[in-house]
Each structure stands twice: as structure tokens, then as C-alpha cells.
Amino acid sequence: MNNPTILRLGHSPDPDDAFMWWPLADFKGPDGRHHKPQIDTGGYSFVHVLEDIQSLNVRTKKADLEITALSIHQYAFVADKYALTACGASMGDGYGPMIVCKAGRRFSPRFLKGKKVAIPGLHTTAWLTCQLWLQEFGMTAGDLLFETVMFDEIPAKVASGEYVAGLLIHEGQLTFASEGLGLVVDLGAWWKTKHNLPLPLGGNAIRRDLGETEMRKIAGVLLASIRHALVHREKALAFAGMWGRGLDTKLADKFVGMYVNDWTLDFGKKGGEAVAKLLEEGAKAGLIPKVAKVDFVR
């Protein structure tokens, strides 16, 4: 019998990614149990590489992972090395990354000028969208004293006053109010109002040097994993909850529903338009390289 082909799958240790890839899990989880694959993996053995999205974005530069989650922002810099899979999208349809400050504080966006702002990563889609939003007020990133902070530390650092504002991703979008923070702007809602499109935050990508046939086969296994998780939602949620960082079962379910849904099964025509629009706007603003064409692997 042939040994399985080993594929390294990079993803965030977050409820939505854990939910999607639970059917492919073959490792010991935080519960101490060794979780085994729930579906036919197509002759592949998936090695899960769990890192925050900023770290995964950085890794795409050297393309050492065969499959990886990445920000759509970062895709513009590595489109020659990776192709996006049609499945696995993280889309904010009328919601998304948020800029927050201390609760009760009111200020216009221009108040951020010269202020310390915590961001989760230079090539996160949250930061790209934030810069596009700033342009609406005649500002650029250079007008802020921004610093990169681990995404899960941002709420506490804003609440403590270390930073005047913070850019939130992941579960912080649901828990910020309980940490004494108030909303300045929901960038996903802003994007939807401006372009009538969902905000494509992240996706999954396969290394192009694997070849088209292999890429399509792998994408099929990834899609099967997402479908299995959605069908067996309760079990997938139980697994995903181990990475909830304070989310109770109800909030974990809500968070997963926000980012693992029909968009995740396939970007579809409108999702493809959303990716193209974000990359177009980013390139027009001089923030990212121009991507001639976005191709999706199915």
C-alpha cells in the first residue's frame, strides 16, 4: 500500500477554521484526545499547522506550506505562488473587522490622527480595508501611530488605555462590548454600503507548483471537509469550541455561522466580484500590487 502524500495545511487556531477542518483533523487537541479524520482524505495526510493569520501571511512569502489560509490582502503579493480555492472563504456580508475605542468615548475618524492604534497585522484584510476607509476622510496610515499587536491582545490593550483604538478581527467582534469597548466603525458594514458587496477577508490557497490536476483534487477534499462539518454541525462545534477563547457555546455557534456558511462552500460569482473589487481598490490606492486575474480552484 502506498504511503499517503503529506500536505501541510496552515490555518488559524480559531473556531471557524477549526470547524471547517475538524473532519481532516489528525492530531491531539486541547482536550487531550487524538482526533482522527472523519472523511476520506483522498490519499492525503494533512498536517495541521496552527498559527495566527499574520504569521501565516508572512509564511506565504516563502511558500513553504502546500495549503494555507491567508488574507485576501496578502494574496495580492503571492498570486504567482498560490491560487485561491473556491471553497474556504471567510466573508463578512455586512459585517467584519471593527475599529473600537473605550466605551463612552465619541470622536470623529479624524480624531485618530496622531493617535496610537493597535492593528492585527500589516497584510491582514482588516488593515487594508481600514486604510481604504481612512482615505474617505483624507487620511492615510501615516497619519496614525499604528503598531502590530497579537489580535487576541488588542481588546485588553485598548481597554487599558495603552492604545486609543484597536482594529479587531476574529471573536473580538462579538466580545468587545463586554470588555468595556465601544464601536467606532464596522468596516464590513462600511464596505457593504459603499460597494454592495460582501467583504472578502480571507481564503485558502494551494501552491501552484503542485499542478492543476493535483490542486483540483485537493480542493475537492477541502470542500468535502467543509460540507461534512456543516452537516455534522454539533460535533464540529464541539471541536471548534476548544479554540473559542472565552466564547460560550451560543457565541461560538454565532461566530462560526458568520464565517462558515454558503460563501465558504464557494465564493460564487458575487464573491469573485468582491475579491476583484477589493484587490482593484487596494491597487488603485497604491497599497497592493495589481492582480491581473483572480483564478479559483474547484
C-alpha positions in Angstrom: 0.0 0.0 0.0 1.4 3.4 -0.9 2.1 5.9 1.8 -0.2 8.9 1.9 1.0 12.2 0.4 1.7 14.6 3.3 0.2 18.0 2.9 0.8 20.8 5.4 -2.5 22.8 6.0 -1.9 26.2 7.6 -4.8 27.7 9.5 -5.6 29.9 12.4 -6.4 28.3 15.9 -9.9 29.9 15.7 -13.4 28.4 15.9 -14.2 29.0 12.2 -11.1 27.3 10.9 -11.3 24.6 13.4 -14.9 24.0 12.4 -14.1 23.7 8.7 -11.1 21.4 9.1 -12.4 19.2 12.0 -13.1 16.4 9.5 -9.4 16.4 8.5 -8.0 16.7 12.0 -5.4 14.1 12.8 -3.8 15.5 16.0 -4.2 15.9 19.7 -6.5 18.7 20.6 -6.6 20.9 23.7 -8.9 18.3 25.2 -6.0 15.8 25.2 -7.7 13.5 22.8 -6.2 12.5 19.4 -8.8 13.4 16.8 -8.9 11.3 13.7 -10.1 12.2 10.2 -13.9 11.9 9.7 -13.9 11.7 5.9 -11.9 10.0 3.1 -8.9 12.3 2.7 -8.2 11.2 -0.9 -4.9 9.5 -0.1 -3.5 12.6 1.6 -2.3 13.0 5.2 -3.0 16.5 6.4 -0.5 18.0 8.9 -2.3 20.9 10.6 -0.1 24.0 11.1 -1.9 26.3 13.6 -0.7 29.9 13.5 -2.3 33.3 13.7 -3.2 34.8 10.3 -0.4 37.4 10.4 2.2 34.6 10.8 0.6 32.6 8.0 0.6 35.6 5.7 4.3 36.0 6.4 4.9 32.3 5.6 3.3 32.6 2.2 6.3 34.7 1.0 8.5 31.6 1.1 5.6 29.3 0.1 6.6 26.5 2.5 3.0 25.3 3.1 1.2 23.4 0.4 -2.2 24.7 1.6 -2.7 27.8 3.7 -5.3 30.2 5.0 -4.3 33.8 4.0 -5.7 37.2 4.0 -7.0 38.5 0.6 -4.8 41.5 1.2 -1.8 39.1 1.2 -2.9 37.2 -1.8 -2.0 40.2 -4.0 1.6 39.7 -3.0 1.7 35.9 -3.6 -0.7 35.3 -6.5 2.2 34.0 -8.6 2.9 31.3 -5.9 -0.7 30.4 -4.8 -4.1 30.0 -6.3 -7.3 30.6 -4.2 -9.6 27.6 -3.6 -13.2 28.3 -4.4 -14.1 26.9 -1.0 -13.0 28.1 2.4 -13.8 31.7 2.0 -14.2 34.0 5.1 -16.6 36.7 4.0 -18.1 39.5 6.0 -21.5 40.1 4.5 -22.5 43.4 6.0 -20.1 42.9 9.0 -16.4 42.4 9.5 -13.3 43.9 11.2 -14.1 46.7 13.7 -12.3 49.7 15.0 -13.1 50.1 18.7 -12.2 52.5 21.4 -13.1 52.8 25.1 -16.8 52.7 25.7 -18.5 56.1 26.1 -15.8 57.9 24.0 -17.1 59.7 21.0 -14.9 61.1 18.2 -14.8 61.5 14.5 -12.4 59.4 12.4 -10.0 62.3 12.1 -9.5 62.2 15.9 -7.4 59.1 15.2 -4.7 61.3 13.6 -1.5 61.1 15.6 -3.1 58.5 18.0 -1.8 55.1 18.9 -3.8 52.4 17.2 -3.3 48.6 17.5 -3.7 46.5 14.4 -3.5 42.7 14.0 -1.1 42.6 11.1 0.3 44.6 8.2 -1.1 42.3 5.5 -4.4 41.4 7.1 -7.5 42.4 5.1 -8.7 44.3 8.1 -5.7 46.7 7.8 -6.2 47.1 4.0 -9.9 47.9 4.5 -9.0 50.3 7.3 -6.6 52.2 5.1 -9.3 52.4 2.3 -11.8 53.7 4.9 -9.2 56.3 6.2 -9.0 57.7 2.6 -12.6 58.7 2.9 -11.5 61.3 5.5 -8.4 62.4 3.7 -6.1 60.3 5.8 -3.5 57.6 5.3 -1.8 55.0 7.5 1.0 57.6 8.0 -1.4 59.8 10.0 -1.8 57.1 12.7 0.8 55.8 15.2 -0.1 52.2 14.4 1.6 49.2 15.9 1.1 45.5 15.2 -0.3 43.6 18.2 -1.4 40.0 18.5 -5.1 40.0 17.6 -6.3 38.5 20.9 -4.4 41.1 23.0 -5.8 44.1 21.3 -9.1 44.5 23.3 -7.3 44.5 26.6 -4.7 46.9 25.4 -7.3 49.4 24.2 -9.4 48.9 27.4 -6.2 49.7 29.5 -5.6 52.9 27.6 -2.3 51.7 26.1 -3.9 52.3 22.7 -6.6 54.9 21.9 -8.2 52.5 19.4 -7.8 49.0 18.1 -8.6 47.0 14.9 -10.5 43.8 15.9 -10.7 40.6 14.0 -12.0 37.1 14.9 -14.1 36.7 18.1 -13.3 40.1 19.4 -16.0 41.4 17.1 -18.6 39.7 19.3 -17.0 40.3 22.7 -15.6 43.8 22.6 -18.6 45.4 24.5 -18.2 43.0 27.4 -14.6 44.3 27.7 -15.6 47.9 28.1 -15.1 48.9 24.5 -17.3 50.8 22.0 -17.6 50.7 18.2 -16.1 53.4 16.0 -16.8 51.7 12.7 -17.7 48.2 11.4 -15.6 48.0 8.2 -17.6 45.2 6.8 -20.8 47.3 7.1 -19.0 50.3 5.6 -17.7 48.2 2.6 -21.2 46.8 2.0 -22.8 50.2 2.0 -20.1 51.5 -0.4 -19.9 48.7 -2.9 -23.0 46.5 -2.2 -20.6 43.5 -1.9 -19.5 41.3 1.0 -16.0 42.0 2.3 -13.7 39.1 1.4 -11.5 38.8 4.4 -9.6 35.6 3.9 -9.4 32.4 1.8 -7.5 29.3 1.4 -4.8 28.8 -1.2 -3.0 26.0 -2.8 0.6 26.2 -4.1 0.6 26.4 -7.8 3.6 24.1 -8.3 1.5 21.1 -7.3 0.0 21.3 -10.7 -3.6 21.8 -11.8 -4.8 18.2 -11.5 -3.5 17.8 -8.0 -4.8 21.2 -7.0 -8.3 20.4 -8.1 -8.2 17.0 -6.3 -7.0 18.7 -3.1 -9.7 21.4 -3.4 -12.3 18.6 -3.6 -11.1 17.1 -0.3 -11.2 20.5 1.3 -14.8 21.1 0.1 -15.8 17.7 1.4 -14.4 18.6 4.8 -16.5 21.8 5.0 -19.6 20.0 3.8 -19.2 17.3 6.4 -18.7 19.9 9.2 -21.9 21.7 8.2 -23.9 18.5 8.1 -22.5 17.4 11.5 -22.6 20.9 13.0 -22.9 19.9 16.6 -19.8 17.7 16.6 -17.9 20.2 14.6 -18.9 23.0 17.0 -17.7 20.9 20.0 -14.3 20.6 18.4 -14.2 24.2 17.3 -15.2 25.4 20.8 -11.8 24.3 22.1 -10.4 27.4 20.3 -13.1 29.8 21.4 -11.0 31.9 23.8 -13.9 32.7 26.2 -16.8 32.3 23.8 -19.7 30.4 25.3 -21.4 27.7 23.1 -24.0 30.2 21.9 -21.4 32.8 20.8 -19.2 30.2 19.3 -22.1 29.0 17.2 -22.9 32.6 16.1 -19.2 33.3 15.2 -18.9 30.1 13.2 -22.2 30.9 11.4 -20.8 34.4 10.5 -17.8 32.9 8.7 -18.6 29.3 7.7 -21.7 29.4 5.5 -22.7 29.3 1.8 -19.9 31.7 1.0 -17.5 29.2 2.4 -18.7 26.4 0.2 -18.0 28.5 -2.9 -17.0 32.2 -3.5 -19.5 32.1 -6.3 -19.9 34.9 -8.9 -20.6 37.7 -6.3 -17.8 36.5 -4.0 -15.4 36.6 -7.0 -16.6 40.1 -7.8 -15.9 41.1 -4.2 -12.4 39.7 -4.3 -11.7 41.5 -7.6 -13.2 44.8 -6.2 -11.1 44.7 -3.0 -7.9 44.0 -5.0 -8.8 46.7 -7.5 -9.4 49.3 -4.8 -6.3 48.4 -3.0 -4.1 48.6 -6.1 -5.8 51.9 -7.2 -4.9 53.3 -3.8 -1.3 52.2 -4.2 -1.5 49.8 -1.2 -1.0 46.5 -3.0 0.3 45.2 -6.4 -2.2 44.9 -9.2 -3.5 41.4 -9.8 -4.4 40.9 -13.4 -6.8 38.0 -12.8 -8.0 36.0 -9.8 -8.4 32.3 -10.6 -10.2 29.9 -8.2 -9.5 26.2 -8.0 -12.6 23.9 -8.0 
